[in-house]
Amino acid sequence: MESIFDILKYTVPALVVFVTVYYLFNNFFRHQYALEALKFRESQGKHTFPLKLQAYERILMMCERMSPENLFYRLSNAEFGVKELKNAMLLAVQQEYDHNLSQQLYISDRLWEIVQLSKDQILDIISVGQGSSQAELLTNIHAYMLDNRLDPIRVAKKAIKDEAQLLFNP
């Protein structure tokens, strides 16, 4: 019986010391890990900031290129009829969107949804556009947008600018 007390006399203090050291080292390593993770995120932020800013610029440029006026001036051709011009405009919008799909990696999901909705609305607006000449087609597209109070490009550009401002004013 006395040997059990001798064993406990040495074992209990050793266990107390072990638990204390384990607790202290665990807290120390957890704190060190948090500091290293913070340093890593900070260094990554320096590299991702330019990429995010470039993505906002590219999405903004995509919206500009998808606007009916820019499409019309870029794609109108004397050889095209109204139907060919509409098809060329629809194709250009889809190609512009497809070309910039990877930018969604750097912007929020909400903003990407706004951009998608804007693209879809532009496609719809161009699709319903009518006219006997190219100039009349553009005039009718503008009239349709005014009558229905639609300006998806303006809405998307405002959302892009607002989100990009968050990079500068977190």
Phi and psi in degrees as a GROMACS rama.xvg file:
@    title "Ramachandran Plot"
@    xaxis  label "Phi"
@    yaxis  label "Psi"
@TYPE xy
-65.3432  -30.844  GLU-2
-68.5708  -31.382  SER-3
-66.9387  -41.2364  ILE-4
-66.9244  -35.1201  PHE-5
-65.23  -41.1808  ASP-6
-65.6232  -45.7394  ILE-7
-64.795  -34.2841  LEU-8
-61.5642  -31.992  LYS-9
-95.4981  -31.3161  TYR-10
-75.2352  -45.1801  THR-11
-61.0468  -49.6966  VAL-12
-63.0737  -35.0805  PRO-13
-64.481  -41.5426  ALA-14
-64.1113  -40.8069  LEU-15
-61.8487  -44.6997  VAL-16
-64.0088  -43.3988  VAL-17
-60.7188  -48.1439  PHE-18
-63.001  -41.1118  VAL-19
-63.7953  -46.8995  THR-20
-64.2343  -42.2668  VAL-21
-59.9773  -45.8654  TYR-22
-62.0314  -45.6764  TYR-23
-64.7261  -45.7648  LEU-24
-64.9781  -38.9336  PHE-25
-61.6587  -46.9351  ASN-26
-63.7293  -42.1505  ASN-27
-60.6767  -48.3864  PHE-28
-68.029  -34.8227  PHE-29
-63.9191  -42.3306  ARG-30
-65.252  -42.8925  HIS-31
-62.5371  -41.4809  GLN-32
-61.6473  -43.6927  TYR-33
-62.4246  -40.8499  ALA-34
-64.1885  -43.3597  LEU-35
-65.1462  -39.8657  GLU-36
-63.6887  -39.9596  ALA-37
-64.0897  -43.3269  LEU-38
-62.2914  -41.0182  LYS-39
-64.0163  -46.5241  PHE-40
-61.973  -38.0561  ARG-41
-65.5705  -43.2685  GLU-42
-68.8016  -34.8178  SER-43
-67.194  -36.8523  GLN-44
-60.0315  -36.1019  GLY-45
-65.2803  -31.3112  LYS-46
-86.5459  -32.6701  HIS-47
-85.2854  -21.8708  THR-48
-56.6935  -49.8269  PHE-49
-63.0732  -34.7572  PRO-50
-67.0102  -41.9823  LEU-51
-64.7902  -43.8044  LYS-52
-62.1965  -41.4043  LEU-53
-64.0758  -36.5388  GLN-54
-64.6555  -42.4558  ALA-55
-62.7199  -40.1956  TYR-56
-62.5615  -43.9308  GLU-57
-67.3088  -39.5717  ARG-58
-66.2216  -39.4173  ILE-59
-63.2356  -43.048  LEU-60
-64.8726  -38.3189  MET-61
-59.7216  -44.3783  MET-62
-61.9385  -43.3494  CYS-63
-60.1497  -43.0777  GLU-64
-69.8656  -22.6863  ARG-65
-87.8375  -7.57059  MET-66
-66.5993  141.951  SER-67
-55.2325  -38.7475  PRO-68
-63.1335  -48.3179  GLU-69
-64.6341  -40.1652  ASN-70
-60.4726  -44.5523  LEU-71
-61.2915  -49.9419  PHE-72
-68.7571  -30.1433  TYR-73
-78.8121  -33.1186  ARG-74
-108.355  -14.8584  LEU-75
-63.3983  138.333  SER-76
-146.061  137.245  ASN-77
-60.9089  -25.0587  ALA-78
-79.9071  -16.5119  GLU-79
-83.2195  140.984  PHE-80
-87.8128  -179.688  GLY-81
-63.3708  -42.6002  VAL-82
-64.4192  -42.2833  LYS-83
-65.243  -40.4549  GLU-84
-64.3133  -44.0015  LEU-85
-59.0126  -45.4154  LYS-86
-62.6489  -41.0687  ASN-87
-64.2021  -39.1699  ALA-88
-67.0144  -43.9224  MET-89
-61.175  -43.9498  LEU-90
-64.6977  -41.6815  LEU-91
-63.7745  -40.2143  ALA-92
-62.2317  -46.7892  VAL-93
-65.1584  -40.6511  GLN-94
-65.3596  -41.2947  GLN-95
-61.7857  -42.8779  GLU-96
-63.9911  -48.2955  TYR-97
-60.8122  -37.1455  ASP-98
-65.2918  -26.9149  HIS-99
-108.663  15.4343  ASN-100
-57.1335  -36.628  LEU-101
-67.7667  -16.1157  SER-102
-69.1249  -16.9331  GLN-103
-64.213  -17.0177  GLN-104
-63.446  -30.0407  LEU-105
-103.858  -5.95554  TYR-106
-116.949  166.701  ILE-107
-71.8764  158.027  SER-108
-62.2343  -37.9848  ASP-109
-62.1317  -44.7599  ARG-110
-66.2947  -38.9198  LEU-111
-63.6131  -38.3453  TRP-112
-62.8469  -38.7743  GLU-113
-63.9864  -42.6012  ILE-114
-63.9216  -43.4691  VAL-115
-61.6185  -45.6393  GLN-116
-61.3836  -41.4089  LEU-117
-61.1902  -44.9966  SER-118
-61.5644  -44.4063  LYS-119
-63.9704  -39.5996  ASP-120
-66.7241  -39.4282  GLN-121
-62.6637  -43.1766  ILE-122
-60.425  -42.4006  LEU-123
-64.4543  -43.367  ASP-124
-62.2999  -44.4443  ILE-125
-65.6775  -39.6376  ILE-126
-62.0722  -38.0568  SER-127
-84.5464  -8.89407  VAL-128
-62.0658  138.566  GLY-129
-132.002  159.869  GLN-130
165.841  158.06  GLY-131
-93.2116  -12.5468  SER-132
-137.583  167.549  SER-133
-62.8403  -43.1329  GLN-134
-63.7188  -39.2726  ALA-135
-66.9867  -35.711  GLU-136
-59.6709  -48.7218  LEU-137
-63.0816  -41.7181  LEU-138
-61.0862  -43.0612  THR-139
-68.6295  -34.5838  ASN-140
-64.3638  -45.3525  ILE-141
-61.6312  -44.3932  HIS-142
-61.822  -41.7312  ALA-143
-61.5182  -43.6818  TYR-144
-64.4876  -40.5329  MET-145
-68.4453  -44.9175  LEU-146
-61.75  -37.7408  ASP-147
-96.8756  5.92651  ASN-148
50.8851  47.2172  ARG-149
-108.756  127.829  LEU-150
-147.903  72.6562  ASP-151
-61.9085  -30.2044  PRO-152
-67.7834  -43.0679  ILE-153
-62.155  -42.5477  ARG-154
-62.8997  -45.8205  VAL-155
-64.4896  -42.9044  ALA-156
-63.1031  -39.4686  LYS-157
-64.311  -42.829  LYS-158
-63.7634  -39.2824  ALA-159
-63.6736  -47.3033  ILE-160
-63.1133  -41.5453  LYS-161
-62.3404  -43.5936  ASP-162
-71.0701  -37.046  GLU-163
-63.7768  -33.4126  ALA-164
-61.6019  -28.4962  GLN-165
-64.8586  -25.1623  LEU-166
-65.7065  -33.9437  LEU-167
-91.5888  -28.3794  PHE-168
-125.364  74.103  ASN-169
